[in-house]
């Protein structure tokens, strides 16, 4: 599981891969059926946003957020 990070808002959470793909997400509750389940099954679905030019992507932190 190390190539994944968890994101959430104290109500729901998702596992995000190193490639910025949401590969596991259950809603509206954590014990619901997964909407995206590629973590366990390659055909399980995922959600990905990709930059058109990934070599030009910059990451930054907005202070106090």
mmCIF file of the N, C-alpha and C atoms, coordinates in Angstrom:
data_MODEL
# 
_entry.id   MODEL 
# 
loop_
_atom_site.group_PDB 
_atom_site.id 
_atom_site.type_symbol 
_atom_site.label_atom_id 
_atom_site.label_alt_id 
_atom_site.label_comp_id 
_atom_site.label_asym_id 
_atom_site.label_entity_id 
_atom_site.label_seq_id 
_atom_site.pdbx_PDB_ins_code 
_atom_site.Cartn_x 
_atom_site.Cartn_y 
_atom_site.Cartn_z 
_atom_site.occupancy 
_atom_site.B_iso_or_equiv 
_atom_site.pdbx_formal_charge 
_atom_site.auth_seq_id 
_atom_site.auth_comp_id 
_atom_site.auth_asym_id 
_atom_site.auth_atom_id 
_atom_site.pdbx_PDB_model_num 
ATOM 1   N N  . UNK A 1 1  ? 0.807   -1.203 0.000   1.00 0.00 ? 1  UNK A N  1 
ATOM 2   C CA . UNK A 1 1  ? 0.000   0.000  0.000   1.00 0.00 ? 1  UNK A CA 1 
ATOM 3   C C  . UNK A 1 1  ? 0.843   1.257  0.000   1.00 0.00 ? 1  UNK A C  1 
ATOM 4   N N  . UNK A 1 2  ? 2.126   1.160  0.091   1.00 0.00 ? 2  UNK A N  1 
ATOM 5   C CA . UNK A 1 2  ? 2.958   2.346  0.195   1.00 0.00 ? 2  UNK A CA 1 
ATOM 6   C C  . UNK A 1 2  ? 2.902   3.282  -1.008  1.00 0.00 ? 2  UNK A C  1 
ATOM 7   N N  . UNK A 1 3  ? 2.588   2.806  -2.223  1.00 0.00 ? 3  UNK A N  1 
ATOM 8   C CA . UNK A 1 3  ? 2.502   3.777  -3.314  1.00 0.00 ? 3  UNK A CA 1 
ATOM 9   C C  . UNK A 1 3  ? 1.204   4.582  -3.298  1.00 0.00 ? 3  UNK A C  1 
ATOM 10  N N  . UNK A 1 4  ? 0.459   4.540  -2.194  1.00 0.00 ? 4  UNK A N  1 
ATOM 11  C CA . UNK A 1 4  ? -0.805  5.263  -2.092  1.00 0.00 ? 4  UNK A CA 1 
ATOM 12  C C  . UNK A 1 4  ? -0.777  6.248  -0.933  1.00 0.00 ? 4  UNK A C  1 
ATOM 13  N N  . UNK A 1 5  ? -1.555  7.307  -1.089  1.00 0.00 ? 5  UNK A N  1 
ATOM 14  C CA . UNK A 1 5  ? -1.780  8.282  -0.023  1.00 0.00 ? 5  UNK A CA 1 
ATOM 15  C C  . UNK A 1 5  ? -3.279  8.347  0.202   1.00 0.00 ? 5  UNK A C  1 
ATOM 16  N N  . UNK A 1 6  ? -3.675  8.693  1.420   1.00 0.00 ? 6  UNK A N  1 
ATOM 17  C CA . UNK A 1 6  ? -5.101  8.820  1.720   1.00 0.00 ? 6  UNK A CA 1 
ATOM 18  C C  . UNK A 1 6  ? -5.453  10.303 1.773   1.00 0.00 ? 6  UNK A C  1 
ATOM 19  N N  . UNK A 1 7  ? -6.571  10.651 1.162   1.00 0.00 ? 7  UNK A N  1 
ATOM 20  C CA . UNK A 1 7  ? -7.095  12.006 1.246   1.00 0.00 ? 7  UNK A CA 1 
ATOM 21  C C  . UNK A 1 7  ? -8.537  11.903 1.740   1.00 0.00 ? 7  UNK A C  1 
ATOM 22  N N  . UNK A 1 8  ? -8.996  12.909 2.432   1.00 0.00 ? 8  UNK A N  1 
ATOM 23  C CA . UNK A 1 8  ? -10.365 12.878 2.927   1.00 0.00 ? 8  UNK A CA 1 
ATOM 24  C C  . UNK A 1 8  ? -10.729 14.154 3.644   1.00 0.00 ? 8  UNK A C  1 
ATOM 25  N N  . UNK A 1 9  ? -11.969 14.157 4.152   1.00 0.00 ? 9  UNK A N  1 
ATOM 26  C CA . UNK A 1 9  ? -12.471 15.349 4.836   1.00 0.00 ? 9  UNK A CA 1 
ATOM 27  C C  . UNK A 1 9  ? -13.165 14.999 6.141   1.00 0.00 ? 9  UNK A C  1 
ATOM 28  N N  . UNK A 1 10 ? -12.788 13.901 6.767   1.00 0.00 ? 10 UNK A N  1 
ATOM 29  C CA . UNK A 1 10 ? -13.377 13.383 8.015   1.00 0.00 ? 10 UNK A CA 1 
ATOM 30  C C  . UNK A 1 10 ? -14.750 12.743 7.803   1.00 0.00 ? 10 UNK A C  1 
ATOM 31  N N  . UNK A 1 11 ? -15.282 12.772 6.602   1.00 0.00 ? 11 UNK A N  1 
ATOM 32  C CA . UNK A 1 11 ? -16.538 12.110 6.274   1.00 0.00 ? 11 UNK A CA 1 
ATOM 33  C C  . UNK A 1 11 ? -16.293 10.956 5.311   1.00 0.00 ? 11 UNK A C  1 
ATOM 34  N N  . UNK A 1 12 ? -15.515 11.204 4.274   1.00 0.00 ? 12 UNK A N  1 
ATOM 35  C CA . UNK A 1 12 ? -15.158 10.207 3.266   1.00 0.00 ? 12 UNK A CA 1 
ATOM 36  C C  . UNK A 1 12 ? -13.657 10.285 3.030   1.00 0.00 ? 12 UNK A C  1 
ATOM 37  N N  . UNK A 1 13 ? -13.100 9.219  2.478   1.00 0.00 ? 13 UNK A N  1 
ATOM 38  C CA . UNK A 1 13 ? -11.681 9.223  2.143   1.00 0.00 ? 13 UNK A CA 1 
ATOM 39  C C  . UNK A 1 13 ? -11.459 8.401  0.881   1.00 0.00 ? 13 UNK A C  1 
ATOM 40  N N  . UNK A 1 14 ? -10.305 8.618  0.269   1.00 0.00 ? 14 UNK A N  1 
ATOM 41  C CA . UNK A 1 14 ? -9.953  7.921  -0.968  1.00 0.00 ? 14 UNK A CA 1 
ATOM 42  C C  . UNK A 1 14 ? -8.465  7.629  -0.943  1.00 0.00 ? 14 UNK A C  1 
ATOM 43  N N  . UNK A 1 15 ? -8.073  6.591  -1.674  1.00 0.00 ? 15 UNK A N  1 
ATOM 44  C CA . UNK A 1 15 ? -6.665  6.279  -1.846  1.00 0.00 ? 15 UNK A CA 1 
ATOM 45  C C  . UNK A 1 15 ? -6.214  6.790  -3.206  1.00 0.00 ? 15 UNK A C  1 
ATOM 46  N N  . UNK A 1 16 ? -5.141  7.559  -3.205  1.00 0.00 ? 16 UNK A N  1 
ATOM 47  C CA . UNK A 1 16 ? -4.614  8.175  -4.417  1.00 0.00 ? 16 UNK A CA 1 
ATOM 48  C C  . UNK A 1 16 ? -3.250  7.567  -4.715  1.00 0.00 ? 16 UNK A C  1 
ATOM 49  N N  . UNK A 1 17 ? -3.063  7.113  -5.953  1.00 0.00 ? 17 UNK A N  1 
ATOM 50  C CA . UNK A 1 17 ? -1.806  6.491  -6.338  1.00 0.00 ? 17 UNK A CA 1 
ATOM 51  C C  . UNK A 1 17 ? -0.734  7.534  -6.613  1.00 0.00 ? 17 UNK A C  1 
ATOM 52  N N  . UNK A 1 18 ? 0.499   7.061  -6.789  1.00 0.00 ? 18 UNK A N  1 
ATOM 53  C CA . UNK A 1 18 ? 1.602   7.959  -7.124  1.00 0.00 ? 18 UNK A CA 1 
ATOM 54  C C  . UNK A 1 18 ? 1.392   8.642  -8.470  1.00 0.00 ? 18 UNK A C  1 
ATOM 55  N N  . UNK A 1 19 ? 0.553   8.066  -9.311  1.00 0.00 ? 19 UNK A N  1 
ATOM 56  C CA . UNK A 1 19 ? 0.258   8.664  -10.618 1.00 0.00 ? 19 UNK A CA 1 
ATOM 57  C C  . UNK A 1 19 ? -0.944  9.615  -10.551 1.00 0.00 ? 19 UNK A C  1 
ATOM 58  N N  . UNK A 1 20 ? -1.377  9.986  -9.349  1.00 0.00 ? 20 UNK A N  1 
ATOM 59  C CA . UNK A 1 20 ? -2.492  10.908 -9.114  1.00 0.00 ? 20 UNK A CA 1 
ATOM 60  C C  . UNK A 1 20 ? -3.830  10.327 -9.560  1.00 0.00 ? 20 UNK A C  1 
ATOM 61  N N  . UNK A 1 21 ? -3.986  9.033  -9.459  1.00 0.00 ? 21 UNK A N  1 
ATOM 62  C CA . UNK A 1 21 ? -5.233  8.362  -9.805  1.00 0.00 ? 21 UNK A CA 1 
ATOM 63  C C  . UNK A 1 21 ? -5.941  7.927  -8.527  1.00 0.00 ? 21 UNK A C  1 
ATOM 64  N N  . UNK A 1 22 ? -7.222  8.235  -8.406  1.00 0.00 ? 22 UNK A N  1 
ATOM 65  C CA . UNK A 1 22 ? -7.997  7.745  -7.274  1.00 0.00 ? 22 UNK A CA 1 
ATOM 66  C C  . UNK A 1 22 ? -8.399  6.312  -7.603  1.00 0.00 ? 22 UNK A C  1 
ATOM 67  N N  . UNK A 1 23 ? -7.773  5.372  -6.903  1.00 0.00 ? 23 UNK A N  1 
ATOM 68  C CA . UNK A 1 23 ? -7.967  3.952  -7.195  1.00 0.00 ? 23 UNK A CA 1 
ATOM 69  C C  . UNK A 1 23 ? -8.891  3.256  -6.202  1.00 0.00 ? 23 UNK A C  1 
ATOM 70  N N  . UNK A 1 24 ? -9.231  3.902  -5.099  1.00 0.00 ? 24 UNK A N  1 
ATOM 71  C CA . UNK A 1 24 ? -10.160 3.317  -4.134  1.00 0.00 ? 24 UNK A CA 1 
ATOM 72  C C  . UNK A 1 24 ? -10.957 4.436  -3.496  1.00 0.00 ? 24 UNK A C  1 
ATOM 73  N N  . UNK A 1 25 ? -12.292 4.350  -3.631  1.00 0.00 ? 25 UNK A N  1 
ATOM 74  C CA . UNK A 1 25 ? -13.157 5.378  -3.061  1.00 0.00 ? 25 UNK A CA 1 
ATOM 75  C C  . UNK A 1 25 ? -14.526 4.767  -2.807  1.00 0.00 ? 25 UNK A C  1 
ATOM 76  N N  . UNK A 1 26 ? -14.981 4.840  -1.581  1.00 0.00 ? 26 UNK A N  1 
ATOM 77  C CA . UNK A 1 26 ? -16.309 4.348  -1.197  1.00 0.00 ? 26 UNK A CA 1 
ATOM 78  C C  . UNK A 1 26 ? -17.148 5.544  -0.750  1.00 0.00 ? 26 UNK A C  1 
ATOM 79  N N  . UNK A 1 27 ? -18.378 5.609  -1.195  1.00 0.00 ? 27 UNK A N  1 
ATOM 80  C CA . UNK A 1 27 ? -19.258 6.715  -0.817  1.00 0.00 ? 27 UNK A CA 1 
ATOM 81  C C  . UNK A 1 27 ? -20.693 6.214  -0.791  1.00 0.00 ? 27 UNK A C  1 
ATOM 82  N N  . UNK A 1 28 ? -21.544 6.753  0.005   1.00 0.00 ? 28 UNK A N  1 
ATOM 83  C CA . UNK A 1 28 ? -21.344 7.912  0.869   1.00 0.00 ? 28 UNK A CA 1 
ATOM 84  C C  . UNK A 1 28 ? -20.697 7.583  2.210   1.00 0.00 ? 28 UNK A C  1 
ATOM 85  N N  . UNK A 1 29 ? -20.491 6.297  2.500   1.00 0.00 ? 29 UNK A N  1 
ATOM 86  C CA . UNK A 1 29 ? -19.884 5.896  3.780   1.00 0.00 ? 29 UNK A CA 1 
ATOM 87  C C  . UNK A 1 29 ? -18.647 5.053  3.500   1.00 0.00 ? 29 UNK A C  1 
ATOM 88  N N  . UNK A 1 30 ? -17.709 5.011  4.445   1.00 0.00 ? 30 UNK A N  1 
ATOM 89  C CA . UNK A 1 30 ? -16.507 4.206  4.242   1.00 0.00 ? 30 UNK A CA 1 
ATOM 90  C C  . UNK A 1 30 ? -16.783 2.715  4.068   1.00 0.00 ? 30 UNK A C  1 
ATOM 91  N N  . UNK A 1 31 ? -17.906 2.228  4.583   1.00 0.00 ? 31 UNK A N  1 
ATOM 92  C CA . UNK A 1 31 ? -18.229 0.806  4.436   1.00 0.00 ? 31 UNK A CA 1 
ATOM 93  C C  . UNK A 1 31 ? -19.175 0.534  3.264   1.00 0.00 ? 31 UNK A C  1 
ATOM 94  N N  . UNK A 1 32 ? -19.384 1.518  2.394   1.00 0.00 ? 32 UNK A N  1 
ATOM 95  C CA . UNK A 1 32 ? -20.202 1.349  1.186   1.00 0.00 ? 32 UNK A CA 1 
ATOM 96  C C  . UNK A 1 32 ? -19.408 0.603  0.120   1.00 0.00 ? 32 UNK A C  1 
ATOM 97  N N  . UNK A 1 33 ? -20.117 0.149  -0.905  1.00 0.00 ? 33 UNK A N  1 
ATOM 98  C CA . UNK A 1 33 ? -19.450 -0.462 -2.052  1.00 0.00 ? 33 UNK A CA 1 
ATOM 99  C C  . UNK A 1 33 ? -18.534 0.583  -2.703  1.00 0.00 ? 33 UNK A C  1 
ATOM 100 N N  . UNK A 1 34 ? -17.370 0.178  -3.197  1.00 0.00 ? 34 UNK A N  1 
ATOM 101 C CA . UNK A 1 34 ? -16.467 1.162  -3.805  1.00 0.00 ? 34 UNK A CA 1 
ATOM 102 C C  . UNK A 1 34 ? -16.985 1.678  -5.146  1.00 0.00 ? 34 UNK A C  1 
ATOM 103 N N  . UNK A 1 35 ? -16.823 2.977  -5.352  1.00 0.00 ? 35 UNK A N  1 
ATOM 104 C CA . UNK A 1 35 ? -17.123 3.577  -6.657  1.00 0.00 ? 35 UNK A CA 1 
ATOM 105 C C  . UNK A 1 35 ? -15.946 3.376  -7.591  1.00 0.00 ? 35 UNK A C  1 
ATOM 106 N N  . UNK A 1 36 ? -14.738 3.455  -7.042  1.00 0.00 ? 36 UNK A N  1 
ATOM 107 C CA . UNK A 1 36 ? -13.512 3.190  -7.783  1.00 0.00 ? 36 UNK A CA 1 
ATOM 108 C C  . UNK A 1 36 ? -12.780 2.091  -7.031  1.00 0.00 ? 36 UNK A C  1 
ATOM 109 N N  . UNK A 1 37 ? -12.435 0.999  -7.718  1.00 0.00 ? 37 UNK A N  1 
ATOM 110 C CA . UNK A 1 37 ? -11.834 -0.135 -7.033  1.00 0.00 ? 37 UNK A CA 1 
ATOM 111 C C  . UNK A 1 37 ? -10.623 -0.717 -7.731  1.00 0.00 ? 37 UNK A C  1 
ATOM 112 N N  . UNK A 1 38 ? -9.914  0.090  -8.504  1.00 0.00 ? 38 UNK A N  1 
ATOM 113 C CA . UNK A 1 38 ? -8.753  -0.419 -9.230  1.00 0.00 ? 38 UNK A CA 1 
ATOM 114 C C  . UNK A 1 38 ? -7.662  -0.933 -8.293  1.00 0.00 ? 38 UNK A C  1 
ATOM 115 N N  . UNK A 1 39 ? -7.703  -0.555 -7.051  1.00 0.00 ? 39 UNK A N  1 
ATOM 116 C CA . UNK A 1 39 ? -6.726  -1.051 -6.080  1.00 0.00 ? 39 UNK A CA 1 
ATOM 117 C C  . UNK A 1 39 ? -6.742  -2.572 -6.024  1.00 0.00 ? 39 UNK A C  1 
ATOM 118 N N  . UNK A 1 40 ? -7.925  -3.172 -6.124  1.00 0.00 ? 40 UNK A N  1 
ATOM 119 C CA . UNK A 1 40 ? -8.056  -4.629 -6.048  1.00 0.00 ? 40 UNK A CA 1 
ATOM 120 C C  . UNK A 1 40 ? -8.277  -5.292 -7.393  1.00 0.00 ? 40 UNK A C  1 
ATOM 121 N N  . UNK A 1 41 ? -8.787  -4.546 -8.365  1.00 0.00 ? 41 UNK A N  1 
ATOM 122 C CA . UNK A 1 41 ? -9.125  -5.133 -9.663  1.00 0.00 ? 41 UNK A CA 1 
ATOM 123 C C  . UNK A 1 41 ? -8.810  -4.115 -10.757 1.00 0.00 ? 41 UNK A C  1 
ATOM 124 N N  . UNK A 1 42 ? -7.929  -4.440 -11.708 1.00 0.00 ? 42 UNK A N  1 
ATOM 125 C CA . UNK A 1 42 ? -7.580  -3.487 -12.763 1.00 0.00 ? 42 UNK A CA 1 
ATOM 126 C C  . UNK A 1 42 ? -8.790  -2.955 -13.537 1.00 0.00 ? 42 UNK A C  1 
ATOM 127 N N  . UNK A 1 43 ? -9.877  -3.725 -13.585 1.00 0.00 ? 43 UNK A N  1 
ATOM 128 C CA . UNK A 1 43 ? -11.091 -3.270 -14.265 1.00 0.00 ? 43 UNK A CA 1 
ATOM 129 C C  . UNK A 1 43 ? -12.058 -2.598 -13.299 1.00 0.00 ? 43 UNK A C  1 
ATOM 130 N N  . UNK A 1 44 ? -11.638 -2.361 -12.062 1.00 0.00 ? 44 UNK A N  1 
ATOM 131 C CA . UNK A 1 44 ? -12.507 -1.828 -11.029 1.00 0.00 ? 44 UNK A CA 1 
ATOM 132 C C  . UNK A 1 44 ? -12.791 -0.353 -11.126 1.00 0.00 ? 44 UNK A C  1 
ATOM 133 N N  . UNK A 1 45 ? -12.176 0.339  -12.039 1.00 0.00 ? 45 UNK A N  1 
ATOM 134 C CA . UNK A 1 45 ? -12.444 1.759  -12.229 1.00 0.00 ? 45 UNK A CA 1 
ATOM 135 C C  . UNK A 1 45 ? -11.489 2.642  -11.454 1.00 0.00 ? 45 UNK A C  1 
ATOM 136 N N  . UNK A 1 46 ? -11.321 3.854  -11.943 1.00 0.00 ? 46 UNK A N  1 
ATOM 137 C CA . UNK A 1 46 ? -10.465 4.848  -11.306 1.00 0.00 ? 46 UNK A CA 1 
ATOM 138 C C  . UNK A 1 46 ? -10.860 6.229  -11.812 1.00 0.00 ? 46 UNK A C  1 
ATOM 139 N N  . UNK A 1 47 ? -10.305 7.242  -11.182 1.00 0.00 ? 47 UNK A N  1 
ATOM 140 C CA . UNK A 1 47 ? -10.522 8.622  -11.601 1.00 0.00 ? 47 UNK A CA 1 
ATOM 141 C C  . UNK A 1 47 ? -9.158  9.282  -11.686 1.00 0.00 ? 47 UNK A C  1 
ATOM 142 N N  . UNK A 1 48 ? -8.835  9.823  -12.843 1.00 0.00 ? 48 UNK A N  1 
ATOM 143 C CA . UNK A 1 48 ? -7.520  10.429 -13.036 1.00 0.00 ? 48 UNK A CA 1 
ATOM 144 C C  . UNK A 1 48 ? -7.658  11.786 -13.710 1.00 0.00 ? 48 UNK A C  1 
ATOM 145 N N  . UNK A 1 49 ? -6.940  12.753 -13.191 1.00 0.00 ? 49 UNK A N  1 
ATOM 146 C CA . UNK A 1 49 ? -6.753  14.042 -13.846 1.00 0.00 ? 49 UNK A CA 1 
ATOM 147 C C  . UNK A 1 49 ? -5.282  14.101 -14.231 1.00 0.00 ? 49 UNK A C  1 
ATOM 148 N N  . UNK A 1 50 ? -5.017  14.353 -15.484 1.00 0.00 ? 50 UNK A N  1 
ATOM 149 C CA . UNK A 1 50 ? -3.635  14.381 -15.941 1.00 0.00 ? 50 UNK A CA 1 
ATOM 150 C C  . UNK A 1 50 ? -3.306  15.714 -16.594 1.00 0.00 ? 50 UNK A C  1 
ATOM 151 N N  . UNK A 1 51 ? -2.123  16.195 -16.313 1.00 0.00 ? 51 UNK A N  1 
ATOM 152 C CA . UNK A 1 51 ? -1.655  17.427 -16.941 1.00 0.00 ? 51 UNK A CA 1 
ATOM 153 C C  . UNK A 1 51 ? -1.267  17.143 -18.385 1.00 0.00 ? 51 UNK A C  1 
ATOM 154 N N  . UNK A 1 52 ? -1.568  18.068 -19.300 1.00 0.00 ? 52 UNK A N  1 
ATOM 155 C CA . UNK A 1 52 ? -1.195  17.834 -20.693 1.00 0.00 ? 52 UNK A CA 1 
ATOM 156 C C  . UNK A 1 52 ? 0.320   17.763 -20.888 1.00 0.00 ? 52 UNK A C  1 
ATOM 157 N N  . UNK A 1 53 ? 1.067   18.442 -20.028 1.00 0.00 ? 53 UNK A N  1 
ATOM 158 C CA . UNK A 1 53 ? 2.531   18.446 -20.101 1.00 0.00 ? 53 UNK A CA 1 
ATOM 159 C C  . UNK A 1 53 ? 3.072   18.166 -18.688 1.00 0.00 ? 53 UNK A C  1 
ATOM 160 N N  . UNK A 1 54 ? 3.130   16.892 -18.269 1.00 0.00 ? 54 UNK A N  1 
ATOM 161 C CA . UNK A 1 54 ? 3.517   16.577 -16.891 1.00 0.00 ? 54 UNK A CA 1 
ATOM 162 C C  . UNK A 1 54 ? 4.914   17.061 -16.507 1.00 0.00 ? 54 UNK A C  1 
ATOM 163 N N  . UNK A 1 55 ? 5.787   17.262 -17.458 1.00 0.00 ? 55 UNK A N  1 
ATOM 164 C CA . UNK A 1 55 ? 7.129   17.741 -17.137 1.00 0.00 ? 55 UNK A CA 1 
ATOM 165 C C  . UNK A 1 55 ? 7.127   19.222 -16.732 1.00 0.00 ? 55 UNK A C  1 
ATOM 166 N N  . UNK A 1 56 ? 5.992   19.905 -16.906 1.00 0.00 ? 56 UNK A N  1 
ATOM 167 C CA . UNK A 1 56 ? 5.891   21.322 -16.559 1.00 0.00 ? 56 UNK A CA 1 
ATOM 168 C C  . UNK A 1 56 ? 5.049   21.560 -15.302 1.00 0.00 ? 56 UNK A C  1 
ATOM 169 N N  . UNK A 1 57 ? 4.683   20.511 -14.593 1.00 0.00 ? 57 UNK A N  1 
ATOM 170 C CA . UNK A 1 57 ? 3.843   20.627 -13.406 1.00 0.00 ? 57 UNK A CA 1 
ATOM 171 C C  . UNK A 1 57 ? 4.680   21.105 -12.222 1.00 0.00 ? 57 UNK A C  1 
ATOM 172 N N  . UNK A 1 58 ? 4.115   22.020 -11.435 1.00 0.00 ? 58 UNK A N  1 
ATOM 173 C CA . UNK A 1 58 ? 4.772   22.543 -10.245 1.00 0.00 ? 58 UNK A CA 1 
ATOM 174 C C  . UNK A 1 58 ? 3.839   22.330 -9.068  1.00 0.00 ? 58 UNK A C  1 
ATOM 175 N N  . UNK A 1 59 ? 4.391   21.868 -7.966  1.00 0.00 ? 59 UNK A N  1 
ATOM 176 C CA . UNK A 1 59 ? 3.601   21.660 -6.752  1.00 0.00 ? 59 UNK A CA 1 
ATOM 177 C C  . UNK A 1 59 ? 4.049   22.676 -5.717  1.00 0.00 ? 59 UNK A C  1 
ATOM 178 N N  . UNK A 1 60 ? 3.070   23.239 -4.996  1.00 0.00 ? 60 UNK A N  1 
ATOM 179 C CA . UNK A 1 60 ? 3.415   24.207 -3.957  1.00 0.00 ? 60 UNK A CA 1 
ATOM 180 C C  . UNK A 1 60 ? 2.422   24.095 -2.814  1.00 0.00 ? 60 UNK A C  1 
ATOM 181 N N  . UNK A 1 61 ? 2.748   24.683 -1.693  1.00 0.00 ? 61 UNK A N  1 
ATOM 182 C CA . UNK A 1 61 ? 1.911   24.671 -0.506  1.00 0.00 ? 61 UNK A CA 1 
ATOM 183 C C  . UNK A 1 61 ? 1.480   26.099 -0.193  1.00 0.00 ? 61 UNK A C  1 
ATOM 184 N N  . UNK A 1 62 ? 0.186   26.296 -0.014  1.00 0.00 ? 62 UNK A N  1 
ATOM 185 C CA . UNK A 1 62 ? -0.323  27.610 0.373   1.00 0.00 ? 62 UNK A CA 1 
ATOM 186 C C  . UNK A 1 62 ? -0.293  27.664 1.887   1.00 0.00 ? 62 UNK A C  1 
ATOM 187 N N  . UNK A 1 63 ? 0.464   28.580 2.407   1.00 0.00 ? 63 UNK A N  1 
ATOM 188 C CA . UNK A 1 63 ? 0.687   28.675 3.849   1.00 0.00 ? 63 UNK A CA 1 
ATOM 189 C C  . UNK A 1 63 ? -0.632  28.800 4.629   1.00 0.00 ? 63 UNK A C  1 
ATOM 190 N N  . UNK A 1 64 ? -0.701  28.089 5.750   1.00 0.00 ? 64 UNK A N  1 
ATOM 191 C CA . UNK A 1 64 ? -1.848  28.104 6.673   1.00 0.00 ? 64 UNK A CA 1 
ATOM 192 C C  . UNK A 1 64 ? -3.111  27.491 6.064   1.00 0.00 ? 64 UNK A C  1 
ATOM 193 N N  . UNK A 1 65 ? -2.954  26.536 5.168   1.00 0.00 ? 65 UNK A N  1 
ATOM 194 C CA . UNK A 1 65 ? -4.130  25.860 4.634   1.00 0.00 ? 65 UNK A CA 1 
ATOM 195 C C  . UNK A 1 65 ? -4.157  24.421 5.075   1.00 0.00 ? 65 UNK A C  1 
# 
